[in-house]
Amino acid sequence: MITIGGVLVSASHAGNYQACNFEQFDFCRFDDSAYLIDPPLLTYAEMRQIDVDRTKVACGLPLPTSDIEKYSQFYRYFPRFVEAEIS
């Protein structure tokens, strides 16, 4: 899967664009290099448990530390879903 994004800015708004400081984000690219999204293989329950206390490296779960570290870098951008049954 590939996702491509961009910004069109008029000259009158160039200052606003520069003030956004997109260079600070690891995932923003200003050349032809790609950003690899490498999400951890976690269940929603595991992600919720990590969210409870991200300060603990293992979070009390039998998970590889690498998965928890990946999630810690990725969690802000992970989509959240809520399931509801209406009867």
N, C-alpha and C positions, 0 to 999 in steps of 0.2 A: 504494500500500500504506500502511496505517496501523498503528501499534503504540501501544497504550495500556497504561500501567502505573499502579500505585498502591500505597500502603502503608496497611494498617490497623494502628493502634497502640492498645493499651490504655493507659489513663491511667497505669498502674503502669510502663509502659515508655517513656513520653514522653521521659524524660531520655536514654535510650539512642538514641532516634530523633534527638533534637536533636544528640547527640554525633556522629552520622554526618555532619553538616554537608553535606547534599545541595545546599545553595546554591552550593557551590564548583564544581559540575559545570555546564558550559555547556548540556548537554542536559536538565537537570531544569527543569521548568516548574511554577510554582505559580499560574498563571492560565490563561486560555484561548488563549494564544499557542502557535504550533506551532514545533517544532524541525525544520528542514529538513536531512535527511541528504543530502549532496552528495558521494558517493564519487568518487574519480578513476577514470578508465578505464585501468586497468593490468592487465597479465597477472600471474599468480602469479610468473613468473620475474622480472619487473620489480620486484614487491614484495619478493622475496627479496634482490635486488641492493640496493635502497634500504635494507633492514634491515641489510645488511652494514656499511654506513657512512653513517648518516643525517647525519653531520656535514658531508659534502660536499653542497653544494646540488644539483649535477647528478648525483652518484653515477656518473658515467661513462656515463650513458644518454642517448640522444637524445630526451628527454622535455621537455614544457613544464614550466617551474619551477612553474607553478600546480598541476600534477598532483602533483608531489613535495610541495609545501606542503600540499595537501589530504590526501595520504596521511599526512603527519607528524602531522596533527591527528586522524586517523581510525584509525590502525593498531592501537591498543590494543583496539578494539572489533570489528575485522574477524574474522570466523570463520576458523578454520584447519582445513584438511582434509588428510587423508593418504590416498592411494590405495595399496592393497596388493593384489597378486594372490596368491591361495592356490591351489596346484595339488596 
